[in-house]
Amino acid sequence: MNLQIAGKTALVTGGSKGIGYAIAAGLVAEGARVVVSARDQGMLEAAVQRLGEDGGDVLAIAADVSSAKGVRGLVDAAVERVGHVDVLIANAGGPPSGLPSNLDDGAWARATELTLMSAVRLARAVLPGMRERGWGRIVNVTSLSVKQPINDLTLSNALRAAVTAFARTLANEVASEGVTVNAVAPGYTATERLEELFADDYARARLLASIPAKRFAAPEEVAAAAVFLCSQQAAYVTGQTLVVDGGMVASTY
Ligand SMILES: NC(=O)c1ccc[n+]([C@@H]2O[C@H](COP(=O)([O-])OP(=O)(O)OC[C@H]3O[C@@H](n4cnc5c(N)ncnc54)[C@H](OP(=O)(O)O)[C@@H]3O)[C@@H](O)[C@H]2O)c1
């Protein structure tokens, strides 16, 4: 299917590896012009080189999205370099694990900046241009934890639920202006982060046994869902969370 986004400009944060990288690659394959961002300049440049190998139109801007200054600088630099942003993929690393009873205010404040406020600030920064042009796609990368909390991931559970509620509300505000706001919620996905978290064979086997598909997602499988949400064909899909989890969330709705 031709997703009809060739020539659109996309900003992918957290795009140097893992799920963000796979989404950037998916957008490049559709002919979009892609700005990829992350903090580590070396990793970012290596990613851009790989993404551009088959003639992809890709450029890198290093930024930390966990601060207002980082987001503003990134979006200003992206607009300066590519003119405007049609597609925003709001993604970054996940907050640290921890049980509800022992996370202090500092941990909550840092995670709020990284997970909630990055999504809020990125959306606010790209929206005026999208509204002006009457076309835009915002996709937040969240987690299956928005449907089914994961015991020791308190910060992720709470703040990704907040991102989802923010996005749902924003979706209604801009629905009549050609701008959609959705989320892709990955289940356990085979990225470096997952390799680190489940390096132990026993823990890995137990986790795999709990997934109906009996395997982890490939980052490209999560990316395919995200890229669809950026398409012309998805113009009437807004305020939704598309869970890509191999059947792990057990609820009916
Ligand atoms: N993998 C899974 O199983 C899974 C499941 C559910 C949800 N998720 C969530 O999906 C997101 C992506 O996961 P992933 O596995 O692809 O993670 P990953 O492999 O760790 O990649 C994270 C990306 O975000 C960038 N990043 C991290 N902190 C950043 C910051 N403050 N500012 C800008 N960029 C930042 C990283 O580059 P730099 O470090 O160089 O900045 C990297 O490009 C995460 O939020 C994760 O929690 C993942």
The ligand as a Gaussian input file, in Angstrom:
#p B3LYP/6-31G(d) Opt

LIG

0 1
 N       11.622000      -2.168000      24.070000
 C       10.509000      -2.496000      24.697000
 O       10.235000      -3.677000      24.984000
 C        9.520000      -1.426000      25.063000
 C        8.237000      -1.814000      25.501000
 C        7.312000      -0.840000      25.825000
 C        7.657000       0.487000      25.746000
 N        8.914000       0.843000      25.342000
 C        9.222000       2.248000      25.307000
 O        9.442000       2.669000      23.970000
 C       10.446000       3.680000      23.940000
 C       11.569000       3.239000      22.995000
 O       12.080000       2.006000      23.494000
 P       13.409000       1.350000      22.910000
 O       13.445000      -0.037000      23.454000
 O       13.494000       1.597000      21.455000
 O       14.507000       2.215000      23.690000
 P       16.066000       2.358000      23.379000
 O       16.554000       1.264000      22.509000
 O       16.679000       2.569000      24.713000
 O       16.141000       3.737000      22.535000
 C       15.804000       4.931000      23.138000
 C       16.106000       6.077000      22.171000
 O       15.759000       7.304000      22.814000
 C       16.903000       8.158000      22.910000
 N       16.771000       8.919000      24.153000
 C       16.771000       8.438000      25.417000
 N       16.623000       9.443000      26.285000
 C       16.516000      10.589000      25.556000
 C       16.375000      11.966000      25.877000
 N       16.307000      12.382000      27.148000
 N       16.305000      12.875000      24.868000
 C       16.389000      12.460000      23.588000
 N       16.532000      11.177000      23.217000
 C       16.599000      10.255000      24.198000
 C       18.100000       7.197000      22.855000
 O       19.297000       7.804000      22.397000
 P       20.274000       8.621000      23.417000
 O       20.433000       7.747000      24.624000
 O       21.529000       8.844000      22.646000
 O       19.575000       9.903000      23.734000
 C       17.577000       6.202000      21.811000
 O       17.688000       6.754000      20.517000
 C       10.946000       3.850000      25.383000
 O       10.274000       4.938000      25.953000
 C       10.530000       2.565000      26.053000
 O       10.330000       2.702000      27.421000
 C        9.827000      -0.078000      24.985000

